[in-house]
Amino acid sequence: MLIAVLLAVVAGAGGARAASDGPHGSGGPHGSGGQGGSSGPAGVHGAGGASGAGAASAALTQAGGLGRDAAPAEAAEAVRAYWTPERMRHAAYQGGGPSRGAIGHAQRQIEAPAAESAAEPADEPGSVPPAAASSLGTPTAAAEIPTRVGRILYVDPFDGKDKACDGNALNSGSRRLVVTSGSCVYSRAAHAWMNNWVFIPGYFKGNAPYGKFVGDWGYTFNAWIDDGNMNYDFGLATTHPNESGQRLVDRVGGDGFAWNQPKEEFVSANGYSVNGQIPSGCGGYTRPAAFGGIELPCAPSDGGLSRGGRWLMNVEPDTTLGYVNGVTSIHQPSGYLQSPYVNTEFRDFFYRVADS
């Protein structure tokens, strides 16, 4: 699988290696900690192998008059300044439905035979372990939700409006990775990457208790960019340090990442409510979805969850750390959340950018 690099501000494109935090404990997911390849980003958009699912990337840091060839520190500071408490409170969620252009593809996928999509993966399961914060300390404001869950804020290039998604800190070699949905890093309506992108772990009603982590590079699958394929509505983003110079996982910790897990697995889905700015979540057993992914019954009374939120399995009660094996892509009117199924392609995708 190839990752396409579009010329922009901060390359951050060293070769990707496996996370080096050691093997997961006995409470981890099925399979052992994997080892990734060492090749860095390469190729061009749309060149991602026979399946067309390869990944593309572009820089996300941009604010006001600062273009993407501005100095990284200057551009990141401008993005942090852009997101005032008032802007943060009024950023609108995308909602639970598919992005513009994705609905037709989703309908075609749902028509596929359920028996075929429910087949167990042939590849071995594996995982990357979570990591605790090394400098959590005291939050800068009252923290009221799990520290690794956060709000993603950005300017949508399609209409220029401030919008929001959910995301989660993910452990990797670089300790600066956010996991979310592809629709939260790339606008299919505008055929462009999101602007003024920032991740705020522990966000609560306009507060940024652990600082603002401005997006550096965003990544998603070409199959999502080109076709709106729900099976690849998955995104990663690297981030700049916060205002205090701390890396994301150093500051708040990072959950692990698991692939090729059973499609029937107990998970907790966490994020923010569509109708407000407070944390929300639900738990239950996943099941195979007709389009090829997995789905979870979830009907919170506060309007449901927004896009990009984590699905966490094998949570350790004392630390609350667990393993991400899905992200909210769609919130169906029937009350089910839906996520891509994280398989070997997602593992390879992760390892390509894990140390970036």
Secondary structure, DSSP 8 states (H G I E B T S, - for coil): --EEE---S-----------S----TTS-SSEE-------S-S-TT-STTTT--EEEEE---BTTB-TTS-HHHHHHHHHHH--HHHHHH-EE--SS--TTTHHHHHHHHTS-HHHHT---SS--EEE--B--SS--S-SS---S-TTEEEEEEE-TTT--EEEEEEEEE--TTS-EEEE-GGGTEETTTTEE-EEEEEEET-BTTB-TT--EEEEEEEEEHHHHHH--GGG--EEEEE---TTS--HHHHH-BBEEEES--SS-EEEEEEEBTTSSSEEEEEEE-EE-TTSSEEEE---TTS-B-TT-EEEES--TTT---EEEEE--EE-TTSEEEE----HHHHHHHHHHTT-
